[in-house]
Amino acid sequence: GWGESAGRDKDYNEPCVQCSDVNWGLTDEGKFYCKSCHNVIERTKEVLVSDAIPNTKIQSLSKGLRKKKKIDKGWEWYVCEGFQYILKKQAEALQKLGVCPRMKDEILCCFWRCYLQKSKQAYCPRPVNDTPLELVVSDSATDVDSEPERVSPFDLSSFTESDIDLQTECSFGQISSVDRTSETMSVYSGSIDGSSYVLKRTKGNMRMSMPMTLSFCYMALLWLKEPVTLSDLLRFVAEGHIPYINAFQYFPEEIKLYGLDLKIFRVESWPEYEEVHNKMLELAAFLDLPRFPAITDSCFLHPDMLCIKYLMEANLPDELHSWTCRVVKKTGVGETNFLTLDAENESARKANYDILSVAIIIVVLKLLLLLNDQYEWVLSNFAEERNKKNKEGRLWFDFRKWYKVVKTCMDIEQKKLAEERARCLWKCETPLFYSAKQKAATLKKRQMILSLQRQFGALTDSPQVTEKQSPSSFQLTWDEENPDGSCFHGHSLEGFLQEKGNLHRPMNPEYWLCTVKLCNKKVCGHLAHYKEGDFSKSYQFILNLFSFLLRVDVSLIHEEVCLIEHKLFNARLHKKSKKQSKPKENAIRKWLLTRV
Amino acid sequence: MDGLVEEPALGEEGDSLAPSIHLPLLPRCFYHPVTVGRKKTEFQKTKEACLNYIQDALLQNQWQRAAEFMISYLEILESSTVSKRKTAPEAIWRIGTEILLHHSKSNIEELNYFTERMKNLGVKNYLKVCLEHIFYLLCNGLIDEAYQNLTLAEGWRYGEQTAAQNDELKLIQAYKGLLDYYNWSKKRKAMLELDEENFTDSSEQEMHNFFRQAAVNLKEIIKIPGVWDPFVVCYVDLLEFYGDYDEAREVLTEYAYNSKFPPNPNAHVYLYHFLKRQGESKKSLVSVLKILHKTVPSHELMLEFYTMLTKSKKRKKRRLGLEVIFEVLDFAGWKENVKAWSCLAEQIKQILENSNKHLDWVKEEWNSRKDWWPAFHFSHYLAKRNWQENEKLAYEKALLAGILLGKDCKYYKYVLHQGCKAKKKRFQTLKKFVKKHSSAYLRISACSDSSTHL
């Protein structure tokens, strides 16, 4: 569990008095004890540290040794400890939302320990953090240049605007003025290994980051097959139900955060689906995890189930579900082997169930309605005619009406979301500052901003702190009882189906592929690219609808649609390519005569 | 795309003329261009959106909504981008002031509280904020508070002052000078109402203190090229009270004639009035007003100017006088000014009765006006209106109409008819007069190609 202390110390090598073994550990009080015979000796860690080289440290996860610095800088702490606090809080929040308690106490904890071990931050003989940057000890700045593995912050590839300023704040020219009293503190950071975390790049090692905390959470949720998709999780984070943006405010008071720690723990963007997802896959491989528990067709994450959810949310007829199931069967995406995450198996590394389900729905809509900006409107004309005549009985699904209803709703919701995002407060009570001398100014500024916010808050009518609505899985709900007929769940697909024997076939005889050829992922990062102007307005609308529901970029959904289509029409495409001598270019609309 | 080296096409004509092009191999990263670069964080994006919402709300006078978004926008002060942090204080100050000025729940205390916070936000804006706040206080009649703030701001110094701060400081000193003058004049008024025995030394001393402070600051600001009308007036008042006429004269002359200063008719007006008070000779007065005439021919002092000119013995001056009076009546504001019309009428009469010696003057002046004055001044509609509203005006104008446009002029005919009907004696004389000088009309409008007959 989280309470274990995993202390070990390698510098004390005297044989134990009682059992002559050299196997020492540390108690919570900092005294040495022999692991073989549990003999506690008087020698404490404090004594050692004073005459040992600054490389020696204790690694303890739960409470560990907290040395109160003379300058009252709080505890010594490692970056991964900070992340541990955050993960704990996130897991607790998820538990509050109804997730099984096993997630926190067993799964996540296990993953985390495994990660610490693999990345050599703890639970291992020689943790990586034992060698902080030598800059601290050296007097001259020339040592900076002589470090071969050192990567200057100017080389970092992923830059955001705020990074540049962090450099100017803690430029290397100021190293000589670092507080000399703490030998073990690294350059300008509250944590011990903050600077090495940010600057050093060890190959093959996975550096922890804020988005990665969500990767951990999702991985644990996936292991337990909880009914939470990644997009749901990220939405809960954005709505504030799960700590993320100012998660560091849950650190105990004695853990001081400043300097380069900000680069690690300060968040100025919402987590992106792609980033969290890719990190999760990387993590699963890094941890050498075995095959995840199997996703079967009774599982919430199975496309057969998830499609129901998204069909309901998009206000589409329930009857479409049988069609999604057929597509799932035909393409094989419902297979357990395909769905279950297996880090070792390249082809079983997807686990994007939400995007998959949504893409299937889009493909079904294309199959039935064609969505070429003409056919679907013609069909809806027929439906409208028919619905006018037959008021009783089930209504035929009218695409035009559906479009109007959903578009109106979407416009309102998108506007609401945009305003909410603009009103969101990013800063919390705990001020962040780069260096000790900035602290006073930062605190003062924070106080002033708070008082100004109160002043303007008094001018507004509504109370500023509104109770957060409890999160729900469904963002849009449609009332079937509503007499104005704005709910389409019960509508029939009769209008565009024809009976052939006992099978229903779509009247639409055509289909257009989003792309003829898939890209090479290694070259351009994605299998397909989305350019708005290339596609019909109806298709764009539907993409935007699901992009809004999932809070995901349209290009990701589009990519998945391309993939599904290629699976579905694999036979045809395969035949076609044999006839041609040269492969065609990507993203050209091509009409294929086919029948499903 | 296996390299993009083009080979020269074989068998093409004239390949000696067109050298082959060897394009370099395109690096892999150009195959699929993708936007890379500094990504904007969500924080920056949402703050930009927030600003847009605030701007929209301000433009639509939705103060409540603007205040709501302001709560979130205040966080821009803690932005991690240095450039944003630098420009944030001014934006916050201006938006906040705008909201607090208009919001129904806000009052002066709120604004004062807010402005104090803004002053602490940054060195760069301190004086600007002070100055605007002082303007606000003055506009709302809070003279004492304004004075306090001015005193505080005047004494503010921070490191090396930039040029912009220098200007602001000068403005602050100038307004302090103005308020010192205001206090001085209050004191002066109070003292004038008391008897001489009740003069206390201290109050007189106070008055002198105000005078000194005011004089120093006002003098400084007037040195800078600009438009400082109220400051000049106050300063001259001070100087005159204490008898420093030389200084006053110099100040006013500088203000009016220094080419570095923007052209300002008021400067000449102030100078003129001062010289008049000093009892200067007509010659110098006329020279001052000459410039005023050039810049603002429709100025109200023009009548005074005209009177001075016509009284002169010099022919040139009298000629100028005629020009002045004609020009004054070119402007719509003088259309119904009886005095101006009677002056002109008087002048014309004199010329006519003076054996037409200077009729060509009239001809010159009338030449440029004969196309449009008839419609402008002497229309039938105006005849009716003038007769209804102001008989004297109608009379004077009729006289001129009769002389300048002949007795067939509609205006003249109508007014004359009305006047004779009303049995006003002078209209009979008018009729005789015009008849007598009907030849003048012909001479005046002699060289006209398109004489407009009304």
HADDOCK unambig.tbl for C-alpha pairs under 7 A between the chains (distance, minus, plus):
assign (segid A and resid 159 and name CA) (segid B and resid 38 and name CA) 5.90 0.50 0.50
assign (segid A and resid 160 and name CA) (segid B and resid 38 and name CA) 5.08 0.50 0.50
assign (segid A and resid 160 and name CA) (segid B and resid 39 and name CA) 5.40 0.50 0.50
assign (segid A and resid 160 and name CA) (segid B and resid 40 and name CA) 6.58 0.50 0.50
assign (segid A and resid 161 and name CA) (segid B and resid 38 and name CA) 5.98 0.50 0.50
assign (segid A and resid 161 and name CA) (segid B and resid 40 and name CA) 6.80 0.50 0.50
assign (segid A and resid 161 and name CA) (segid B and resid 81 and name CA) 6.55 0.50 0.50
assign (segid A and resid 162 and name CA) (segid B and resid 80 and name CA) 5.29 0.50 0.50
assign (segid A and resid 162 and name CA) (segid B and resid 81 and name CA) 5.11 0.50 0.50
assign (segid A and resid 165 and name CA) (segid B and resid 81 and name CA) 6.14 0.50 0.50
assign (segid A and resid 165 and name CA) (segid B and resid 82 and name CA) 6.27 0.50 0.50
assign (segid A and resid 268 and name CA) (segid B and resid 41 and name CA) 5.80 0.50 0.50
assign (segid A and resid 268 and name CA) (segid B and resid 42 and name CA) 5.98 0.50 0.50
assign (segid A and resid 268 and name CA) (segid B and resid 43 and name CA) 5.22 0.50 0.50
assign (segid A and resid 269 and name CA) (segid B and resid 41 and name CA) 5.31 0.50 0.50
assign (segid A and resid 269 and name CA) (segid B and resid 42 and name CA) 4.36 0.50 0.50
assign (segid A and resid 269 and name CA) (segid B and resid 43 and name CA) 6.06 0.50 0.50
assign (segid A and resid 270 and name CA) (segid B and resid 42 and name CA) 6.52 0.50 0.50
assign (segid A and resid 421 and name CA) (segid B and resid 46 and name CA) 6.28 0.50 0.50
assign (segid A and resid 422 and name CA) (segid B and resid 46 and name CA) 4.86 0.50 0.50
assign (segid A and resid 422 and name CA) (segid B and resid 47 and name CA) 6.32 0.50 0.50
assign (segid A and resid 422 and name CA) (segid B and resid 49 and name CA) 5.94 0.50 0.50
assign (segid A and resid 422 and name CA) (segid B and resid 50 and name CA) 4.81 0.50 0.50
assign (segid A and resid 423 and name CA) (segid B and resid 50 and name CA) 6.89 0.50 0.50
assign (segid A and resid 423 and name CA) (segid B and resid 69 and name CA) 5.89 0.50 0.50
assign (segid A and resid 423 and name CA) (segid B and resid 72 and name CA) 5.26 0.50 0.50
assign (segid A and resid 424 and name CA) (segid B and resid 72 and name CA) 6.36 0.50 0.50
assign (segid A and resid 425 and name CA) (segid B and resid 72 and name CA) 5.63 0.50 0.50
assign (segid A and resid 449 and name CA) (segid B and resid 74 and name CA) 6.61 0.50 0.50
assign (segid A and resid 453 and name CA) (segid B and resid 71 and name CA) 5.06 0.50 0.50
assign (segid A and resid 456 and name CA) (segid B and resid 67 and name CA) 5.66 0.50 0.50
assign (segid A and resid 456 and name CA) (segid B and resid 71 and name CA) 6.33 0.50 0.50
assign (segid A and resid 457 and name CA) (segid B and resid 68 and name CA) 6.90 0.50 0.50
assign (segid A and resid 457 and name CA) (segid B and resid 71 and name CA) 6.78 0.50 0.50
assign (segid A and resid 459 and name CA) (segid B and resid 64 and name CA) 6.89 0.50 0.50
assign (segid A and resid 459 and name CA) (segid B and resid 67 and name CA) 6.77 0.50 0.50
assign (segid A and resid 459 and name CA) (segid B and resid 105 and name CA) 6.18 0.50 0.50
assign (segid A and resid 460 and name CA) (segid B and resid 64 and name CA) 5.65 0.50 0.50
assign (segid A and resid 460 and name CA) (segid B and resid 67 and name CA) 6.54 0.50 0.50
assign (segid A and resid 460 and name CA) (segid B and resid 68 and name CA) 6.33 0.50 0.50
assign (segid A and resid 524 and name CA) (segid B and resid 32 and name CA) 6.36 0.50 0.50
